Amino acid sequence: LLTHFSSIGFWGLVNNAGISTFGETGWLPMETYEKFADVNLLGSIRTTLAFLPLLRKYKGRIVFMSSIIAYFTLGNGIYSMTKAAIEKFCDALRLEMKKFGVQVCIIQPGNYAPSTKIQPPVSAEQIWSELSEEEKAVYNKEYVEERANFFNRILSEGSTNGNEVVDAMVDALTSPAPKARYMVAKLKEKALVFVCALFPTVVMDSVLSYALSK
């Protein structure tokens, strides 16, 4: 949570809280899903509701940290789930706040894992040790290692220029005409979003399946 006060009152709220993890759907216990929903989604909603009266009064800005992972997932579906949900919350809020002069912006970073440390490298050994016996009967340890290595490789390829995301946040707060969405990502990442948004689901599934197979 970041807030900004100025001579004209309460101006900006940035909902930046977020946690990430790796794992296929059945690998994660229900408690983990609840924790992620509470931090990544409900946490942002709670702070928004708390400051909404001031934001309406001073015609301020609300900025939410989303991700291009809201459009697709490569092993962290639980994180994608929360980011997709916050995007829909923002879409509703943006339309509702227009009549009050409050602007709502979404920041959609690509892979900035080396900059933010939001997702440290994952350990196949730890993942395997925490799997239920039911999941161990379905997946073997080699598969878990392959998935973990794949995900760690993606993390290592992330950008170290975290200032690019900060610049987008600053523009969302200070620009006379801020964008509804700021996609701060590499060309390859933007291309994936483009395919996901405009092509049939079967095409996107084929693209991601191919990537996972590599």
CORSULQUI-V517659 format. One record per helix or strand. SS is the DSSP state (h for helix, s for strand). FROM is the first residue (numbers start at 1). LEN is the number of residues. If there is no record, write none. Layout:
((SS;FROM;LEN) (SS;FROM;LEN))
This chain:
((s;2;5) (s;9;7) (h;25;3) (h;30;29) (s;61;5) (h;68;3) (h;77;24) (s;103;7) (h;113;4) (h;124;7) (h;133;6) (h;141;16) (h;163;12) (s;181;4) (h;187;12) (h;201;13))
